[in-house]
């Protein structure tokens, strides 16, 4: 009985650590060139959401009132064809 509880604890710890790594990776600061192309701005993720079964990038962007351009800007290097349940995506960001 104690061994089963220990295995559950190990699995939950692994899931927690993996979730934290994904969160930090997704929510990190990014430096972008402004639309005018003259100055650099830093984009910081302010709010994230988790992918649910059946979600698409378009659906997540739409439900958060984002254009696909804005969604892609705050989620660079995201492969929308390979989303997975529980993946963290940025849905609100700010620049400075």
N, C-alpha and C positions, 0 to 999 in steps of 0.2 A: 504494500500500500504506500509506503513512504517513497519507494522508487517511482511510482506513477506520479505522485505529487511533484517529485524532483524533475521529472521529464517535462511536466506541464510548465513548471517554473522556467526551465531552460528554454522551451519553445516561446513562451511569452516574452522572456528577456530578449531573445533573438529578434522577434517581431518588433519590439519596442526600439531596439537599436537600429534595425533596418529602416523603420519609419522615420527615426530621427535623422539618419543619414540622407534619406530622400528629401525630407523637409529642408534641411540645410542646403542641399544641392540645388533645390528648386528656388529657394528664397534668397539666394546670394545676390549681392549687388552686381550690376552690370554697367559697363560704360558704353555709351552710344554716341554717335555723332548726331547732332540735332538736325531737324529737317532743313535748316538753312545751310548745313554742311560746314559751318564755320567754327562752332564751339562743341566741346564734348560735354555731355551731361551724364550723370550717374543715375541709373534706374534702380530703384529699390522696391522689392516686393513688399506690399503692405498686408495683403490678405491672400490666403491660399484656400483651395478646396480639394477634396479627395475625389478621384474618379470613381463612379459607380458603374455597375454592370450596364452595358448598353450605351454609355456616354460616348459622345464624339467631341472633338475639339470645337466644332461649329456649335453644337448644342450648349456646351459649357460657356462659350463666348457669348452666345445669344442670351442665355439665362442670367448672365452677369452684365448685360447691356454694354458689351464690348464689340467693336468691329473686329473682323478677323485680323486686320493689320495690327491693331492695338494688342490683341491677344497674343499674336506671334511675337510682338516686340517685347512683351514681358515674360515670354516663355521661349527664349531662343534655344536652338538645338533640340527642340521637342519634335519627336516623330509621331505625328497624329495617327499614323497607321499602326502604331505599336503601343497604344495606351493599355494600362493594366489597372484592374480594380485596386483602389487604395493609393494610387499614384497621386502625389501632390502637384497641383498646378496653381500658378499665380493667377489671380483674378482681379487684383487691384494693385497698382503701383504708383509711385510718385518719383519725380526727378528733382535733382538739386545740383 
